[in-house]
Amino acid sequence: MTEERSNTTLDFPCNLETYAYEALTDVGDAESSERLYRVIPAETFLEVFASDRSHMINPDDGTWVSPPPSYPPISSKSTRMNLPFFIDMTENKDSREYGKVFHEKEFIEYFTSKQ
């Protein structure tokens, strides 16, 4: 039996506006909110995302930190590893091709009607 986990008591599914304003904390308070979101068009993500799972290997002894998935690593036509660019939340020239980074307040305002 799988244990169900939830970080909210909201109904599922619910719209982003409800979730953002009732489940996320510090929404609208840019001073205290450090959350950043990288928004990537689905087509771009599916076309270019790649991870060779090297981030799952302990650098000290070469063992797996967690068992790897049973399916092959995800690669793209151009690379076998670009995960660092997807998780980098700075807007540098190398990461811009992997979507746009939003501060939480900016993200919520952009994707909801509370603009």
N, C-alpha and C positions, 0 to 999 in steps of 0.2 A: 504494500500500500504506500502511495506517495503522499508525503506531508505537503499540504497546501500552505503557502505563505502569502501574506498580503501586507503591504505597507500602508493600506488605507481601508476604511470601511465604506467607501463610496461604492455605488452600484457599478457593475461591470456589464457591458462597456459603458463608459461615460465620455462626454466630449472633452477636448483638451482644455477649454476654458474652465469647466467645472473642476477638472483634475488639478489644473495649475493653481487656481485660487483656493481650493479646499484641501489639497493634499501636499503641495509643495510649501515649504516654509520660506519666509523672508521675501515673498514675491512683492515686487514694487519697491523694495528697499535696497537700492544699488550699493549702498555703503556696506551692508552686512552680507549681501549675497555674493558668493564667489563662484557660483555654478556657471559653467560655460557649456554651450551646446554646439556641436559641429553639425550643421545641416548639409546633407549631401543628396543631390538628386539620385533617386533609386537607380536610374540607368547608369550613371557614373559609377556608383558603388558596385553594381553588378559587373560592370565592364573592367574596372581597374583594381578592386580590392584584392590584396594577396597577403597571406601569412604563412610563413614556413614553420611556424610554431617554435622558433628559437627563443621567444619570450617565455616559454614554458619550461626552459631548461635551467637548472641551477648552475650559475657560472662558476661556482666553487668546485663542484665535483662532476658536473655533466649529467646528473641524474634528472629525471622528470620531476618538476615541482608537483604536477598533477598528471595523472595518466592522460595521454593524448587521445583524442577521439579516434574511433575506428576507421573513419573515412579519410581519404588522402587530404593533405594540406591544400588549401585554396590558393590557386595561382592565377595570374592574368597573362595575356599575351606578352606583356612587356616586363613582368617581374615576378619573382617568387616571394618578395617580402616588401611591403610598404606600410605595414601596420603603424609604425611610429608617426607617419605623416597624418594618419587618421586620428590618433589620440593626442597629437600635439595641438594645444589650444592657442597657439600664437598665430597671428596672421603674417607668417613669413612667406616669401615668394615660393618656397618649395611646397608649402601646405595649401596654398590658395586653390590649386587645381582640385583639391579634395573637399570642396564645399566652402561654406562661410561659417565663421565662428560668431556666435551670439552670446552676449551676457544674458543671464536669465530674464531680467525685466524686458530687454529688447526682444528676446525670443518669444515671450508670452504675448507682448503687444503686437508683434509681427504676425503671429499665427492665431490670434483670437480677435474678437470684436472690440476688446477694451483698448482701443488705440487713442 
